[in-house]
Amino acid sequence: MNRINTALLAFRIMAWVTGVVLAIASVWAALGYLFWDYSSEGGKPSLYSLLWLAHGWLYFAYLIAAVNLAFLLRFPIVKTVALLLAGTIPFASFYADYVMHRYVRNREELATERTT
Amino acid sequence: MTRKGNVFTEVRKPTHILALAALIGVCVLFFFLGKWQWDRTQNILNAERAASEQAVPVSEIVGEELNPEDFGRAVTAAGRYVPANQVRVTNRLENGQPSARVGEWVVSEFVVDSGLRIAVLRGWVPTAAEYLTPAEPVVIGGILQPSEAFYEGAVSGQSGVVVIDSEELSEIWGKPLASGFVVLTTQEPQGVANPTPVPPTISTSNVAFPLQNFFYAIQWWIFALFAIVLYFRWIVVSGREDSEVQ
């Protein structure tokens, strides 16, 4: 259980850090392409590009945390892939974090019910 | 010790053959996505280089300050030399070769039609040699250079200056003088008895590296490797589980 809780915490941190960066970057992108001049080359501020660069590398940390958790919980391959993809869809990683916590909590309750 | 055998029986299952096909598909897809970003990186670099090699009118990019990104930019200018305003930069080698003759560089003030005043390094001459300065309007092409920063604090003698420093030149010729100087490469009309052209120190300007596309290319390829690792770990784990069940 302890290893799962550690993996769950690591996943929570990465899901939130990656999720927040992705959320800011994608809202910024939507505003940029709708109202500002982002479709032209070189029209984007450097902080905006930096956010996307950051998301690219943060997503790797997210992948490792997610795979670690999925293997500890013996997730089937399709669920694992869904969990990995959640880091690329805006706001999906927050939901993934919620689902994973609920899943682990239910598992723990089942385990305690069995032992008592 | 049948774990190894289990891995192989595991691989032969239909779901695993499907997974393997998916893995290969994903790897091929990710490889080409990475290749696409890689090509984009190269295209952007090439386009930027081509754009920076295209000569631009000097008054468009030079002012009181010289942008470091424009060091080495090819520039053109239409205007005329000021024959009264020229200096000799002493102790300069012909063609910059160590075995070459020692002589002087001729630096003239050039007034662009737009009104901009800028120093132009016209070339090398043997010490105290004669040369002509065209008085008629000319169109020049050259490479933009920052002021020479070495020999800081060197004292200029009677015969000429030691470095080309637009700050120092502006004190002799009067302000405002544009920052940096142009190394002459072409002059139209050519004229006669010109100084020998000097190769520019900085010949290519910096172009912004498309870091984002470059990283995306690398990331797609790492994703492909990640998929392979994931697949093999999954096979080993599910093989182990099956042996536990049996």
Interface residues (C-beta under 8 A of the other chain):
Chain A: S49 W52 L53 G56 W57 Y59 F60 L63 V67 F71 R74 I77 T80
Chain B: A19 L211 Q212 F215 Y216 Q219 I222 F226 L230 R233 W234 V237 E241
